[in-house]
Amino acid sequence: MAERRKQLSPNLFAAAGLEQDAPRPLPEKLRPRTLGDVVGQDHILGPDGALTRMLETRTLGSLIFWGPPGTGKTTV
């Protein structure tokens, strides 16, 4: 039954017609896919950065990202 349900409910992107080759907004195309793709803030996101160390040791607590719109808070 779970297999049948999986066939009947496509993912949201397929249902909305947003397949990989479909035209998408520029920000969606350029959004970093991995933490290594994020540019800047090396003291936080670099190889020895605070956030990178927290992720590697699995000690990530609650974080508050603050800043103006468009600076990558949601992406990170």
N, CA, C and O atoms as a CHARMM CRD file, in Angstrom:
* protein
*
  304
    1    1 MET  N      0.82400  -1.19000   0.00000 PROA 1      0.00000
    2    1 MET  CA     0.00000   0.00000   0.00000 PROA 1      0.00000
    3    1 MET  C      0.86900   1.25600   0.00000 PROA 1      0.00000
    4    1 MET  O      0.54200   2.24100  -0.66100 PROA 1      0.00000
    5    2 ALA  N      1.98500   1.21800   0.74800 PROA 2      0.00000
    6    2 ALA  CA     2.87700   2.37600   0.77500 PROA 2      0.00000
    7    2 ALA  C      3.44700   2.64300  -0.60800 PROA 2      0.00000
    8    2 ALA  O      3.63300   3.79700  -0.99400 PROA 2      0.00000
    9    3 GLU  N      3.72700   1.57400  -1.36000 PROA 3      0.00000
   10    3 GLU  CA     4.25900   1.73800  -2.71700 PROA 3      0.00000
   11    3 GLU  C      3.22100   2.42100  -3.60700 PROA 3      0.00000
   12    3 GLU  O      3.56600   3.28900  -4.40900 PROA 3      0.00000
   13    4 ARG  N      1.96900   2.03600  -3.47100 PROA 4      0.00000
   14    4 ARG  CA     0.90400   2.65100  -4.27000 PROA 4      0.00000
   15    4 ARG  C      0.75600   4.12500  -3.90900 PROA 4      0.00000
   16    4 ARG  O      0.56700   4.96500  -4.79000 PROA 4      0.00000
   17    5 ARG  N      0.84100   4.44500  -2.61100 PROA 5      0.00000
   18    5 ARG  CA     0.72200   5.83000  -2.17000 PROA 5      0.00000
   19    5 ARG  C      1.86500   6.66500  -2.74600 PROA 5      0.00000
   20    5 ARG  O      1.66600   7.81300  -3.14200 PROA 5      0.00000
   21    6 LYS  N      3.06200   6.08100  -2.78700 PROA 6      0.00000
   22    6 LYS  CA     4.22400   6.77800  -3.32100 PROA 6      0.00000
   23    6 LYS  C      4.00700   7.12300  -4.79800 PROA 6      0.00000
   24    6 LYS  O      4.41300   8.19400  -5.24900 PROA 6      0.00000
   25    7 GLN  N      3.37100   6.22600  -5.54800 PROA 7      0.00000
   26    7 GLN  CA     3.12000   6.46900  -6.96100 PROA 7      0.00000
   27    7 GLN  C      2.05300   7.53800  -7.16500 PROA 7      0.00000
   28    7 GLN  O      2.10300   8.28200  -8.14400 PROA 7      0.00000
   29    8 LEU  N      1.10600   7.62100  -6.26500 PROA 8      0.00000
   30    8 LEU  CA     0.00100   8.56500  -6.41200 PROA 8      0.00000
   31    8 LEU  C      0.35100   9.97500  -5.97700 PROA 8      0.00000
   32    8 LEU  O     -0.30400  10.92500  -6.40700 PROA 8      0.00000
   33    9 SER  N      1.36100  10.14100  -5.13900 PROA 9      0.00000
   34    9 SER  CA     1.68600  11.47200  -4.63600 PROA 9      0.00000
   35    9 SER  C      3.07400  11.89900  -5.10500 PROA 9      0.00000
   36    9 SER  O      4.07000  11.62100  -4.43600 PROA 9      0.00000
   37   10 PRO  N      3.14200  12.57300  -6.25300 PROA 10     0.00000
   38   10 PRO  CA     4.44800  13.04400  -6.73000 PROA 10     0.00000
   39   10 PRO  C      4.97400  14.14100  -5.82000 PROA 10     0.00000
   40   10 PRO  O      4.22500  14.71200  -5.02800 PROA 10     0.00000
   41   11 ASN  N      6.26000  14.43400  -5.93400 PROA 11     0.00000
   42   11 ASN  CA     6.79100  15.49800  -5.09000 PROA 11     0.00000
   43   11 ASN  C      6.20200  16.84000  -5.51300 PROA 11     0.00000
   44   11 ASN  O      5.63200  16.96600  -6.59700 PROA 11     0.00000
   45   12 LEU  N      6.34200  17.82200  -4.66200 PROA 12     0.00000
   46   12 LEU  CA     5.71600  19.12200  -4.91100 PROA 12     0.00000
   47   12 LEU  C      6.25200  19.79700  -6.16300 PROA 12     0.00000
   48   12 LEU  O      5.50100  20.47000  -6.86900 PROA 12     0.00000
   49   13 PHE  N      7.53900  19.62700  -6.45100 PROA 13     0.00000
   50   13 PHE  CA     8.11600  20.27400  -7.61900 PROA 13     0.00000
   51   13 PHE  C      7.57100  19.67100  -8.90900 PROA 13     0.00000
   52   13 PHE  O      7.28600  20.39300  -9.86400 PROA 13     0.00000
   53   14 ALA  N      7.42700  18.35200  -8.93700 PROA 14     0.00000
   54   14 ALA  CA     6.87100  17.70700 -10.12200 PROA 14     0.00000
   55   14 ALA  C      5.41300  18.11300 -10.29800 PROA 14     0.00000
   56   14 ALA  O      4.96500  18.36800 -11.41600 PROA 14     0.00000
   57   15 ALA  N      4.67500  18.17200  -9.19300 PROA 15     0.00000
   58   15 ALA  CA     3.26900  18.55400  -9.26600 PROA 15     0.00000
   59   15 ALA  C      3.10200  19.98600  -9.75800 PROA 15     0.00000
   60   15 ALA  O      2.12700  20.29800 -10.44100 PROA 15     0.00000
   61   16 ALA  N      4.04200  20.85100  -9.41800 PROA 16     0.00000
   62   16 ALA  CA     3.96100  22.25200  -9.83900 PROA 16     0.00000
   63   16 ALA  C      4.60900  22.47500 -11.19900 PROA 16     0.00000
   64   16 ALA  O      4.63600  23.60100 -11.69600 PROA 16     0.00000
   65   17 GLY  N      5.13200  21.41100 -11.80600 PROA 17     0.00000
   66   17 GLY  CA     5.77000  21.55000 -13.10600 PROA 17     0.00000
   67   17 GLY  C      7.17200  22.12000 -13.02600 PROA 17     0.00000
   68   17 GLY  O      7.68400  22.64100 -14.01700 PROA 17     0.00000
   69   18 LEU  N      7.80300  22.03100 -11.86700 PROA 18     0.00000
   70   18 LEU  CA     9.15200  22.57200 -11.68800 PROA 18     0.00000
   71   18 LEU  C     10.18800  21.45500 -11.79100 PROA 18     0.00000
   72   18 LEU  O     10.93800  21.20500 -10.84800 PROA 18     0.00000
   73   19 GLU  N     10.22000  20.80200 -12.91700 PROA 19     0.00000
   74   19 GLU  CA    11.21000  19.75700 -13.14600 PROA 19     0.00000
   75   19 GLU  C     12.58600  20.38500 -13.26400 PROA 19     0.00000
   76   19 GLU  O     12.69900  21.60600 -13.37900 PROA 19     0.00000
   77   20 GLN  N     13.62600  19.58000 -13.23800 PROA 20     0.00000
   78   20 GLN  CA    14.99800  20.07500 -13.28200 PROA 20     0.00000
   79   20 GLN  C     15.26900  20.94300 -14.50100 PROA 20     0.00000
   80   20 GLN  O     15.98500  21.93900 -14.39500 PROA 20     0.00000
   81   21 ASP  N     14.71600  20.59100 -15.65400 PROA 21     0.00000
   82   21 ASP  CA    14.99800  21.34800 -16.86500 PROA 21     0.00000
   83   21 ASP  C     14.01400  22.49200 -17.09900 PROA 21     0.00000
   84   21 ASP  O     14.14600  23.22500 -18.07900 PROA 21     0.00000
   85   22 ALA  N     13.04000  22.65400 -16.22400 PROA 22     0.00000
   86   22 ALA  CA    12.07400  23.74100 -16.37300 PROA 22     0.00000
   87   22 ALA  C     12.71900  25.07100 -15.98900 PROA 22     0.00000
   88   22 ALA  O     13.59200  25.10500 -15.12200 PROA 22     0.00000
   89   23 PRO  N     12.30000  26.15900 -16.62100 PROA 23     0.00000
   90   23 PRO  CA    12.84100  27.47600 -16.24200 PROA 23     0.00000
   91   23 PRO  C     12.51400  27.78800 -14.78500 PROA 23     0.00000
   92   23 PRO  O     11.38600  27.58800 -14.33200 PROA 23     0.00000
   93   24 ARG  N     13.51200  28.28000 -14.06000 PROA 24     0.00000
   94   24 ARG  CA    13.32600  28.62900 -12.65300 PROA 24     0.00000
   95   24 ARG  C     13.87200  30.02400 -12.42400 PROA 24     0.00000
   96   24 ARG  O     14.68100  30.51300 -13.21300 PROA 24     0.00000
   97   25 PRO  N     13.43700  30.67100 -11.35200 PROA 25     0.00000
   98   25 PRO  CA    13.96700  32.00500 -11.03500 PROA 25     0.00000
   99   25 PRO  C     15.47500  31.94500 -10.80900 PROA 25     0.00000
  100   25 PRO  O     15.99800  30.93800 -10.33100 PROA 25     0.00000
  101   26 LEU  N     16.16500  33.01900 -11.15300 PROA 26     0.00000
  102   26 LEU  CA    17.61600  33.07900 -11.03600 PROA 26     0.00000
  103   26 LEU  C     18.11300  32.77500  -9.62000 PROA 26     0.00000
  104   26 LEU  O     19.07400  32.02000  -9.47600 PROA 26     0.00000
  105   27 PRO  N     17.49400  33.33500  -8.56000 PROA 27     0.00000
  106   27 PRO  CA    17.98500  33.00900  -7.20900 PROA 27     0.00000
  107   27 PRO  C     17.94600  31.51100  -6.91000 PROA 27     0.00000
  108   27 PRO  O     18.83100  30.99100  -6.23000 PROA 27     0.00000
  109   28 GLU  N     16.94100  30.82800  -7.40700 PROA 28     0.00000
  110   28 GLU  CA    16.85500  29.38800  -7.16800 PROA 28     0.00000
  111   28 GLU  C     17.96900  28.64600  -7.90500 PROA 28     0.00000
  112   28 GLU  O     18.50400  27.66300  -7.39400 PROA 28     0.00000
  113   29 LYS  N     18.31400  29.11000  -9.09100 PROA 29     0.00000
  114   29 LYS  CA    19.38800  28.47900  -9.85900 PROA 29     0.00000
  115   29 LYS  C     20.74500  28.70300  -9.20900 PROA 29     0.00000
  116   29 LYS  O     21.60400  27.82200  -9.24900 PROA 29     0.00000
  117   30 LEU  N     20.94700  29.87700  -8.60900 PROA 30     0.00000
  118   30 LEU  CA    22.24800  30.23700  -8.06100 PROA 30     0.00000
  119   30 LEU  C     22.42500  29.89000  -6.58900 PROA 30     0.00000
  120   30 LEU  O     23.52600  30.02000  -6.05400 PROA 30     0.00000
  121   31 ARG  N     21.35900  29.45300  -5.93000 PROA 31     0.00000
  122   31 ARG  CA    21.42400  29.15400  -4.49800 PROA 31     0.00000
  123   31 ARG  C     22.45100  28.05800  -4.22700 PROA 31     0.00000
  124   31 ARG  O     22.45300  27.04000  -4.91900 PROA 31     0.00000
  125   32 PRO  N     23.32200  28.24500  -3.24000 PROA 32     0.00000
  126   32 PRO  CA    24.31500  27.21400  -2.91400 PROA 32     0.00000
  127   32 PRO  C     23.64000  25.90800  -2.50600 PROA 32     0.00000
  128   32 PRO  O     22.61900  25.90900  -1.81900 PROA 32     0.00000
  129   33 ARG  N     24.22200  24.80700  -2.93600 PROA 33     0.00000
  130   33 ARG  CA    23.66800  23.48600  -2.61700 PROA 33     0.00000
  131   33 ARG  C     24.34000  22.86400  -1.39800 PROA 33     0.00000
  132   33 ARG  O     23.75200  22.01200  -0.73200 PROA 33     0.00000
  133   34 THR  N     25.56800  23.28500  -1.10400 PROA 34     0.00000
  134   34 THR  CA    26.28500  22.75500   0.05500 PROA 34     0.00000
  135   34 THR  C     26.84700  23.92100   0.86200 PROA 34     0.00000
  136   34 THR  O     26.92000  25.04600   0.36800 PROA 34     0.00000
  137   35 LEU  N     27.23700  23.65400   2.08100 PROA 35     0.00000
  138   35 LEU  CA    27.81400  24.69400   2.92500 PROA 35     0.00000
  139   35 LEU  C     29.11300  25.21600   2.32200 PROA 35     0.00000
  140   35 LEU  O     29.44500  26.38900   2.49300 PROA 35     0.00000
  141   36 GLY  N     29.84400  24.36800   1.62600 PROA 36     0.00000
  142   36 GLY  CA    31.08000  24.77800   0.97600 PROA 36     0.00000
  143   36 GLY  C     30.86600  25.75100  -0.17500 PROA 36     0.00000
  144   36 GLY  O     31.79100  26.46000  -0.56900 PROA 36     0.00000
  145   37 ASP  N     29.65000  25.78800  -0.71500 PROA 37     0.00000
  146   37 ASP  CA    29.33400  26.70400  -1.81400 PROA 37     0.00000
  147   37 ASP  C     29.04500  28.12000  -1.33100 PROA 37     0.00000
  148   37 ASP  O     29.02600  29.05100  -2.13500 PROA 37     0.00000
  149   38 VAL  N     28.82100  28.29700  -0.03600 PROA 38     0.00000
  150   38 VAL  CA    28.49800  29.61600   0.50900 PROA 38     0.00000
  151   38 VAL  C     29.77100  30.45100   0.55200 PROA 38     0.00000
  152   38 VAL  O     30.80700  29.98200   1.02200 PROA 38     0.00000
  153   39 VAL  N     29.69500  31.69300   0.06100 PROA 39     0.00000
  154   39 VAL  CA    30.86300  32.57300  -0.02500 PROA 39     0.00000
  155   39 VAL  C     30.85000  33.54900   1.14000 PROA 39     0.00000
  156   39 VAL  O     29.80500  34.09600   1.49100 PROA 39     0.00000
  157   40 GLY  N     32.01700  33.76400   1.73900 PROA 40     0.00000
  158   40 GLY  CA    32.14500  34.74000   2.82100 PROA 40     0.00000
  159   40 GLY  C     32.01200  34.11000   4.19300 PROA 40     0.00000
  160   40 GLY  O     31.70000  32.92600   4.32400 PROA 40     0.00000
  161   41 GLN  N     32.25300  34.91200   5.20400 PROA 41     0.00000
  162   41 GLN  CA    32.13300  34.48800   6.60300 PROA 41     0.00000
  163   41 GLN  C     32.99300  33.25800   6.90200 PROA 41     0.00000
  164   41 GLN  O     32.52800  32.30100   7.52100 PROA 41     0.00000
  165   42 ASP  N     34.25500  33.29500   6.45500 PROA 42     0.00000
  166   42 ASP  CA    35.13800  32.14100   6.66000 PROA 42     0.00000
  167   42 ASP  C     35.32500  31.79600   8.13300 PROA 42     0.00000
  168   42 ASP  O     35.54300  30.63100   8.46500 PROA 42     0.00000
  169   43 HSD  N     35.24500  32.78100   9.01700 PROA 43     0.00000
  170   43 HSD  CA    35.40500  32.48200  10.44200 PROA 43     0.00000
  171   43 HSD  C     34.23400  31.66700  10.98400 PROA 43     0.00000
  172   43 HSD  O     34.32900  31.08700  12.06600 PROA 43     0.00000
  173   44 ILE  N     33.14000  31.61900  10.24400 PROA 44     0.00000
  174   44 ILE  CA    31.97700  30.83200  10.65600 PROA 44     0.00000
  175   44 ILE  C     31.80100  29.60200   9.77000 PROA 44     0.00000
  176   44 ILE  O     31.54900  28.50400  10.26500 PROA 44     0.00000
  177   45 LEU  N     31.93600  29.79400   8.44700 PROA 45     0.00000
  178   45 LEU  CA    31.62900  28.73500   7.49900 PROA 45     0.00000
  179   45 LEU  C     32.84200  28.03500   6.90200 PROA 45     0.00000
  180   45 LEU  O     32.68800  27.01700   6.22600 PROA 45     0.00000
  181   46 GLY  N     34.03900  28.55000   7.13300 PROA 46     0.00000
  182   46 GLY  CA    35.25200  27.95700   6.56700 PROA 46     0.00000
  183   46 GLY  C     35.57300  26.61100   7.18800 PROA 46     0.00000
  184   46 GLY  O     34.84900  26.14700   8.06800 PROA 46     0.00000
  185   47 PRO  N     36.65500  25.97600   6.74100 PROA 47     0.00000
  186   47 PRO  CA    37.03100  24.65200   7.25900 PROA 47     0.00000
  187   47 PRO  C     37.22800  24.62800   8.77700 PROA 47     0.00000
  188   47 PRO  O     36.92700  23.62400   9.42300 PROA 47     0.00000
  189   48 ASP  N     37.72900  25.71700   9.34400 PROA 48     0.00000
  190   48 ASP  CA    37.91400  25.79700  10.79800 PROA 48     0.00000
  191   48 ASP  C     36.86200  26.67900  11.45200 PROA 48     0.00000
  192   48 ASP  O     37.02500  27.09700  12.59800 PROA 48     0.00000
  193   49 GLY  N     35.78800  26.96100  10.73200 PROA 49     0.00000
  194   49 GLY  CA    34.76000  27.86200  11.23300 PROA 49     0.00000
  195   49 GLY  C     33.89700  27.24700  12.31700 PROA 49     0.00000
  196   49 GLY  O     33.81200  26.02600  12.45300 PROA 49     0.00000
  197   50 ALA  N     33.26300  28.10900  13.07700 PROA 50     0.00000
  198   50 ALA  CA    32.44300  27.66300  14.20500 PROA 50     0.00000
  199   50 ALA  C     31.29200  26.76000  13.76100 PROA 50     0.00000
  200   50 ALA  O     31.07700  25.70100  14.35000 PROA 50     0.00000
  201   51 LEU  N     30.55800  27.16300  12.73900 PROA 51     0.00000
  202   51 LEU  CA    29.41400  26.36800  12.28700 PROA 51     0.00000
  203   51 LEU  C     29.87400  25.03200  11.70300 PROA 51     0.00000
  204   51 LEU  O     29.23100  24.00500  11.92000 PROA 51     0.00000
  205   52 THR  N     30.96200  25.04300  10.97800 PROA 52     0.00000
  206   52 THR  CA    31.50200  23.80600  10.41000 PROA 52     0.00000
  207   52 THR  C     31.88900  22.83200  11.51700 PROA 52     0.00000
  208   52 THR  O     31.59200  21.64100  11.42400 PROA 52     0.00000
  209   53 ARG  N     32.54600  23.32300  12.55600 PROA 53     0.00000
  210   53 ARG  CA    32.93100  22.45000  13.67900 PROA 53     0.00000
  211   53 ARG  C     31.69900  21.89000  14.38400 PROA 53     0.00000
  212   53 ARG  O     31.67300  20.71700  14.75500 PROA 53     0.00000
  213   54 MET  N     30.67800  22.72800  14.56900 PROA 54     0.00000
  214   54 MET  CA    29.44800  22.24800  15.21900 PROA 54     0.00000
  215   54 MET  C     28.79500  21.14100  14.40300 PROA 54     0.00000
  216   54 MET  O     28.32800  20.15000  14.96300 PROA 54     0.00000
  217   55 LEU  N     28.76000  21.30300  13.08700 PROA 55     0.00000
  218   55 LEU  CA    28.15500  20.28300  12.23300 PROA 55     0.00000
  219   55 LEU  C     28.96200  18.99000  12.25700 PROA 55     0.00000
  220   55 LEU  O     28.38800  17.90100  12.29400 PROA 55     0.00000
  221   56 GLU  N     30.28100  19.10000  12.23500 PROA 56     0.00000
  222   56 GLU  CA    31.13500  17.90600  12.24100 PROA 56     0.00000
  223   56 GLU  C     31.02400  17.12500  13.54200 PROA 56     0.00000
  224   56 GLU  O     31.06800  15.89500  13.53100 PROA 56     0.00000
  225   57 THR  N     30.88200  17.82500  14.66100 PROA 57     0.00000
  226   57 THR  CA    30.79300  17.14700  15.95800 PROA 57     0.00000
  227   57 THR  C     29.35400  16.86800  16.37600 PROA 57     0.00000
  228   57 THR  O     29.10400  16.31800  17.44800 PROA 57     0.00000
  229   58 ARG  N     28.41900  17.25000  15.52500 PROA 58     0.00000
  230   58 ARG  CA    26.98500  17.04600  15.79100 PROA 58     0.00000
  231   58 ARG  C     26.55200  17.68600  17.11100 PROA 58     0.00000
  232   58 ARG  O     25.76800  17.10800  17.86500 PROA 58     0.00000
  233   59 THR  N     27.06700  18.87500  17.37700 PROA 59     0.00000
  234   59 THR  CA    26.69500  19.61100  18.58700 PROA 59     0.00000
  235   59 THR  C     25.99800  20.91400  18.21900 PROA 59     0.00000
  236   59 THR  O     26.20100  21.94000  18.86900 PROA 59     0.00000
  237   60 LEU  N     25.19200  20.86900  17.19600 PROA 60     0.00000
  238   60 LEU  CA    24.50900  22.05800  16.70500 PROA 60     0.00000
  239   60 LEU  C     23.29500  22.35600  17.57800 PROA 60     0.00000
  240   60 LEU  O     22.36600  21.55200  17.66000 PROA 60     0.00000
  241   61 GLY  N     23.31000  23.49500  18.21600 PROA 61     0.00000
  242   61 GLY  CA    22.17900  23.91500  19.02700 PROA 61     0.00000
  243   61 GLY  C     21.30100  24.87600  18.24800 PROA 61     0.00000
  244   61 GLY  O     21.33200  24.90000  17.01700 PROA 61     0.00000
  245   62 SER  N     20.53600  25.64900  18.95100 PROA 62     0.00000
  246   62 SER  CA    19.69500  26.65300  18.30800 PROA 62     0.00000
  247   62 SER  C     20.55300  27.82000  17.85000 PROA 62     0.00000
  248   62 SER  O     21.45400  28.26400  18.56200 PROA 62     0.00000
  249   63 LEU  N     20.26400  28.30500  16.66300 PROA 63     0.00000
  250   63 LEU  CA    21.00200  29.43100  16.10400 PROA 63     0.00000
  251   63 LEU  C     20.02400  30.50000  15.65400 PROA 63     0.00000
  252   63 LEU  O     18.92500  30.19700  15.19000 PROA 63     0.00000
  253   64 ILE  N     20.42800  31.74300  15.79400 PROA 64     0.00000
  254   64 ILE  CA    19.63200  32.86400  15.29400 PROA 64     0.00000
  255   64 ILE  C     20.47300  33.59100  14.26400 PROA 64     0.00000
  256   64 ILE  O     21.55100  34.09800  14.57300 PROA 64     0.00000
  257   65 PHE  N     19.97400  33.63800  13.03600 PROA 65     0.00000
  258   65 PHE  CA    20.64700  34.37000  11.97400 PROA 65     0.00000
  259   65 PHE  C     19.95200  35.71100  11.82900 PROA 65     0.00000
  260   65 PHE  O     18.73300  35.77400  11.67300 PROA 65     0.00000
  261   66 TRP  N     20.72400  36.77400  11.88000 PROA 66     0.00000
  262   66 TRP  CA    20.17700  38.11500  11.83100 PROA 66     0.00000
  263   66 TRP  C     20.86000  38.88400  10.71400 PROA 66     0.00000
  264   66 TRP  O     22.07100  38.76900  10.52600 PROA 66     0.00000
  265   67 GLY  N     20.10200  39.65300   9.98600 PROA 67     0.00000
  266   67 GLY  CA    20.67900  40.47200   8.92900 PROA 67     0.00000
  267   67 GLY  C     19.61000  40.92200   7.96000 PROA 67     0.00000
  268   67 GLY  O     18.46300  40.48400   8.03900 PROA 67     0.00000
  269   68 PRO  N     19.98700  41.79700   7.04900 PROA 68     0.00000
  270   68 PRO  CA    19.01600  42.31400   6.08600 PROA 68     0.00000
  271   68 PRO  C     18.58000  41.22900   5.09600 PROA 68     0.00000
  272   68 PRO  O     19.25100  40.20700   4.95200 PROA 68     0.00000
  273   69 PRO  N     17.46300  41.45700   4.42300 PROA 69     0.00000
  274   69 PRO  CA    16.98800  40.49200   3.43000 PROA 69     0.00000
  275   69 PRO  C     18.02900  40.26900   2.33400 PROA 69     0.00000
  276   69 PRO  O     18.74700  41.18700   1.93700 PROA 69     0.00000
  277   70 GLY  N     18.08900  39.04000   1.86300 PROA 70     0.00000
  278   70 GLY  CA    18.95900  38.72100   0.74200 PROA 70     0.00000
  279   70 GLY  C     20.39200  38.40900   1.09400 PROA 70     0.00000
  280   70 GLY  O     21.23900  38.35400   0.20300 PROA 70     0.00000
  281   71 THR  N     20.69700  38.20100   2.36700 PROA 71     0.00000
  282   71 THR  CA    22.08500  37.93300   2.75600 PROA 71     0.00000
  283   71 THR  C     22.37300  36.45000   2.98100 PROA 71     0.00000
  284   71 THR  O     23.48900  36.10200   3.36800 PROA 71     0.00000
  285   72 GLY  N     21.40400  35.57200   2.75200 PROA 72     0.00000
  286   72 GLY  CA    21.65200  34.13500   2.82000 PROA 72     0.00000
  287   72 GLY  C     21.28900  33.44800   4.11400 PROA 72     0.00000
  288   72 GLY  O     21.70800  32.31400   4.34500 PROA 72     0.00000
  289   73 LYS  N     20.52300  34.10000   4.96000 PROA 73     0.00000
  290   73 LYS  CA    20.16400  33.47600   6.24400 PROA 73     0.00000
  291   73 LYS  C     19.39900  32.17300   6.03000 PROA 73     0.00000
  292   73 LYS  O     19.73000  31.15600   6.64100 PROA 73     0.00000
  293   74 THR  N     18.40900  32.19100   5.19600 PROA 74     0.00000
  294   74 THR  CA    17.60500  31.00100   4.94900 PROA 74     0.00000
  295   74 THR  C     18.41300  29.93100   4.23900 PROA 74     0.00000
  296   74 THR  O     18.25900  28.74500   4.53300 PROA 74     0.00000
  297   75 THR  N     19.26000  30.32100   3.32500 PROA 75     0.00000
  298   75 THR  CA    20.07800  29.36200   2.58600 PROA 75     0.00000
  299   75 THR  C     20.99400  28.58600   3.50900 PROA 75     0.00000
  300   75 THR  O     21.11400  27.36700   3.38600 PROA 75     0.00000
  301   76 VAL  N     21.64500  29.28500   4.44100 PROA 76     0.00000
  302   76 VAL  CA    22.55000  28.61000   5.37000 PROA 76     0.00000
  303   76 VAL  C     21.73000  27.75800   6.30800 PROA 76     0.00000
  304   76 VAL  O     22.28400  27.09300   7.18300 PROA 76     0.00000
